[in-house]
């Protein structure tokens, strides 16, 4: 029940105290991460721990200047990693065939499952966390920064530290909006209106619409936050990264 309570009380933290995270605590939350489910028990992921202030300062620049990256005492970068597994296979006279997109996707799932376990364990210790979507946007720069070899791609980052704020929980869509029973039930216009009604009526939504001088929340997402232009640009960057890191072989034997 304590785990469920931790999950239900989750808040995204963007302001942190400078207090360090004890190494024993960090080791424990990482160990909790390593107990996550993994495809075929291959554990095709790696975690890079960044604690040095100078390193976090540089990483802050890469992550679009988000101050919490430098502010929090620990930054965890989770990578899809077939490099280690491939080397093990070759050293055992086994020919690995993991240089394709499916393998990247498998490793990315493993890394994200570990990251979520770590996030829950961190919050259970009274720490705050924030996921950084900028990891995939800046994957090419992070590869250079961390000197990642072929077969390794960063997929997400967790900021970890003691909260210096107590924000309200962000809203979530009702279960009706995301749960389907037995088969997928597509959404009618009336369904969409009902599912998004509460989100669209929040005071924060009205504030954002006013600040951005737009007509509705959907336009804020498409015109301001996650634009088609940016999505196409960062998609090309990520596809180039996957090619350069050895995950785009689709030629067969």
C-alpha positions in Angstrom: 0.0 0.0 0.0 2.9 2.4 0.7 4.0 2.0 -3.0 0.5 2.9 -4.2 0.5 5.9 -1.9 3.8 7.0 -3.3 2.6 6.7 -6.8 -0.7 8.5 -6.1 1.1 11.4 -4.4 3.7 12.0 -7.2 4.5 15.6 -8.0 7.0 16.9 -10.6 9.6 18.9 -8.8 11.5 21.7 -10.6 13.2 23.5 -7.6 15.7 21.7 -5.4 17.7 22.2 -2.3 21.5 21.8 -2.6 21.5 19.1 0.1 23.5 16.1 -1.2 21.8 12.7 -1.6 23.6 10.1 0.6 25.5 7.5 -1.5 23.7 4.7 0.4 20.3 6.2 -0.5 21.3 6.6 -4.1 22.6 3.0 -4.3 19.3 1.8 -2.8 17.1 3.6 -5.3 19.3 2.4 -8.2 19.1 -1.2 -6.9 15.3 -0.8 -6.9 15.6 0.3 -10.5 17.6 -2.7 -11.5 14.8 -5.0 -10.3 12.5 -3.6 -13.0 11.2 -6.0 -15.6 13.5 -6.4 -18.6 13.2 -8.0 -22.0 14.6 -11.6 -21.9 16.5 -10.6 -18.7 19.1 -9.0 -21.0 19.3 -5.7 -19.1 20.2 -3.8 -22.2 20.4 -0.4 -20.5 23.0 1.7 -18.6 22.7 4.6 -16.1 25.1 7.5 -16.0 25.2 9.2 -12.6 26.2 12.9 -12.7 27.0 14.5 -9.4 30.0 16.9 -10.1 28.7 20.5 -10.2 30.8 21.4 -13.2 29.4 18.5 -15.2 25.9 19.4 -14.2 26.5 22.9 -15.2 27.5 21.8 -18.7 24.6 19.4 -18.8 22.3 22.2 -17.9 23.3 24.0 -21.1 22.6 20.8 -23.1 19.2 20.4 -21.5 18.1 23.9 -22.8 19.1 25.7 -19.7 16.7 24.1 -17.3 18.1 25.4 -14.0 17.1 22.3 -12.0 19.7 20.3 -13.9 22.5 22.3 -12.2 20.5 22.9 -9.0 19.7 19.3 -8.0 22.6 17.2 -6.6 22.1 14.2 -8.8 21.3 13.7 -12.5 20.6 10.2 -13.8 20.8 9.6 -17.6 19.3 6.3 -18.7 20.6 4.8 -21.9 19.5 2.1 -24.2 22.6 0.0 -24.3 23.4 -3.0 -26.4 27.2 -2.3 -26.4 27.8 -4.4 -23.3 25.5 -7.3 -24.4 27.0 -7.4 -27.9 30.6 -7.6 -26.4 29.5 -10.4 -24.1 28.0 -12.3 -27.1 31.1 -11.9 -29.2 33.4 -13.0 -26.3 31.3 -16.2 -26.1 31.4 -17.0 -29.8 27.8 -15.9 -30.3 27.0 -13.5 -33.2 24.7 -10.7 -32.0 22.0 -9.5 -34.4 21.0 -6.4 -32.5 22.0 -3.6 -34.9 18.4 -2.8 -35.9 15.5 -0.5 -34.8 13.7 -3.3 -33.0 16.7 -3.8 -30.7 16.9 -0.1 -29.9 13.2 -0.1 -29.1 13.7 -3.1 -26.8 16.6 -1.4 -25.0 14.7 1.9 -24.7 11.8 0.1 -23.0 14.2 -1.6 -20.6 15.8 1.8 -19.8 12.5 3.5 -19.2 11.2 0.7 -16.9 14.3 1.1 -14.8 13.9 4.9 -14.8 10.4 4.6 -13.5 11.4 2.2 -10.7 14.1 4.6 -9.7 11.7 7.5 -9.7 9.3 5.7 -7.4 12.1 4.5 -5.1 13.4 8.1 -4.9 10.1 9.5 -4.0 9.7 6.8 -1.3 12.9 8.2 0.2 11.4 11.8 0.3 13.3 12.9 -2.8 11.8 14.8 -5.7 12.2 13.9 -9.3 11.6 15.4 -12.8 11.9 13.6 -16.1 13.7 15.5 -18.9 12.2 15.1 -22.4 15.2 17.1 -23.7 17.3 13.9 -23.5 16.0 12.6 -26.8 16.1 16.1 -28.4 19.7 16.4 -27.5 20.8 12.8 -27.8 23.6 13.7 -30.3 25.1 16.2 -27.9 24.8 13.9 -24.9 26.5 11.1 -26.8 29.4 13.4 -27.3 29.4 14.7 -23.7 29.3 11.2 -22.2 31.6 9.7 -24.9 29.0 7.0 -25.6 30.2 4.1 -27.9 28.2 2.5 -30.7 25.1 0.7 -29.4 24.3 3.2 -26.7 21.7 5.9 -27.0 20.4 8.2 -24.1 16.6 7.9 -23.8 15.6 9.8 -20.7 17.1 11.7 -17.7 15.9 12.0 -14.1 16.7 15.0 -12.0 16.9 13.8 -8.3 17.2 15.8 -5.1 15.4 17.2 -2.1 12.4 19.4 -3.1 12.6 23.1 -2.5 8.9 23.6 -3.4 5.6 21.9 -2.8 3.7 22.4 -6.0 0.1 21.2 -6.7 -0.3 17.9 -8.5 -0.8 18.4 -12.2 -4.1 17.3 -13.7 -4.7 14.0 -15.3 -7.3 12.8 -17.8 -10.1 10.7 -16.3 -9.7 6.9 -16.6 -12.4 6.9 -19.3 -10.0 8.8 -21.5 -7.2 6.2 -21.4 -8.7 2.8 -20.5 -10.2 0.5 -23.1 -11.9 -2.8 -22.2 -11.3 -5.8 -24.4 -11.1 -3.8 -27.7 -10.1 -0.2 -28.5 -13.1 2.1 -28.6 -12.4 5.0 -30.8 -13.4 8.5 -29.5 -16.4 10.3 -30.8 -16.4 14.2 -30.8 -18.6 14.0 -27.8 -16.2 11.7 -26.0 -13.3 14.1 -26.8 -15.3 17.1 -25.4 -16.1 15.2 -22.2 -12.7 13.7 -21.6 -10.9 17.0 -22.0 -13.5 19.2 -20.4 -12.0 19.4 -16.9 -8.5 20.1 -18.3 -9.8 22.8 -20.5 -11.7 24.5 -17.7 -8.8 24.8 -15.3 -7.8 28.3 -14.2 -4.2 27.6 -15.4 -5.6 26.8 -18.8 -7.4 30.1 -19.0 -4.1 31.8 -17.9 -2.1 30.0 -20.6 -4.6 30.9 -23.3 -4.5 34.5 -22.3 -0.7 34.7 -22.1 -0.3 33.0 -25.5 -3.2 34.9 -27.1 -4.6 31.7 -28.6 -8.1 30.2 -28.7 -7.6 27.0 -26.7 -5.3 24.6 -25.0 -4.8 22.3 -28.0 -3.4 25.3 -30.0 -0.9 25.9 -27.2 0.5 22.4 -27.6 0.6 22.5 -31.4 1.6 26.1 -32.0 3.9 26.7 -29.0 5.0 23.7 -27.1 5.5 20.8 -29.5 5.3 22.3 -33.0 5.4 20.3 -36.2 8.7 22.1 -37.2 10.4 21.1 -34.0 9.1 17.5 -34.1 10.4 17.0 -37.6 13.8 18.5 -36.7 14.3 16.4 -33.6 13.0 13.3 -35.3 15.7 13.7 -37.9 18.3 14.3 -35.2 17.2 11.1 -33.4 17.1 9.0 -36.6 20.6 10.2 -37.4 21.7 9.2 -33.9 20.2 5.7 -34.3 22.0 5.3 -37.6 25.4 6.5 -36.2 25.0 4.4 -33.1 24.4 1.3 -35.1 20.6 0.7 -34.8 19.4 1.1 -38.4 20.5 -2.1 -40.2 17.5 -3.5 -41.9 19.2 -5.3 -44.8 18.9 -8.9 -43.4 21.4 -11.7 -44.2 
